[in-house]
Amino acid sequence: MSKIIIILSMFLATMVFISGCLEDNTSNLANKTETITSEQIPTVNLPSGFTFMAVHETEVDIGSSSRKAIEGVYRSDGDEIYIDVFNTETPEAYIDEYKAYYKDANYDPFTEISINGHNATQVKYYITENGKQIPKYTIIWTTKNSMIKVGSSVDVQKVIDLAKATNS
């Protein structure tokens, strides 16, 4: 009889030990499957020719630093164009850091434009393709608590249209 009590006690102790190692992960699971969103990343009512592909968190280079962003991915006529939203209390500092990357350009890469009733900066830079210099375009601006970057594409109108779709 004492062997049965010892075995039952060991079995009970094992069960208590195992139950202590297992935790209820339902709250963590809910956090892992939470949808990533940003109000500046449109998923519907897109400009003609655009298809929303995905939204995810990522690291994006701004100047010489890598920053966390929420990124919307769009396709238009084979181009992938991105909307990156950098949430920060100092969005103007992010803009300055982004622009500093172009300080040694031998041309003026910046054109001030208006998007949705506010100032934005259109950035033109060049890539080499088949030995030819081809311009690509990005648009950047700030809101109260974020910097937004839309681009890039060789078609400046695509970038402008997608920037307007942010409604910010």
C-alpha positions, 0 to 999 in steps of 0.5 A: 500500500505504501508503494501505491501512495508513493507512486500516486504522490510522485504522479501528483507532484509530476502533474503539479510540476508540469502544470506550472510549466505550462501557461495560458498563452491565449493572451499572447496568441491574441497579441501575435495575431493582432492586425497591424494597421495605420490610418495612413495606409489605405487598403480600399478606395485605391487609385486606379491600377493599384492593388493592396498587397500587405501591411507589416512592421519592418525596419526602413533606412532613413539616412544612415539609420534604420527605423521601425515602420509600418509598411503598406505594400502596393502593386501597380503595373508590375511596380511595387510601391510602399507607404512607410509610416514612422511613428515618432514624437519628432517627425521633423527630425526624421525628415531632416535625417532623411534629407541629410542623406542627399547632402552630397548630391550634385543636383537638387533632389528636393521639390516642395509640393502639396499633397492633400492640402499640406506641404510635402517633399518630392525626392528625385534620385537616380539609379543606373539601369543598362548603363543609363541614369533613370530617375526614381521618385519618393514623397515624404512629409510629416503629420503630428506624430509621424513621418510618411514616405511613399515610393519609390517609382520611375513614374512620379504620378504613381507616387503622387496618386498613392500619396494622395490616397493616404488622406494625410 
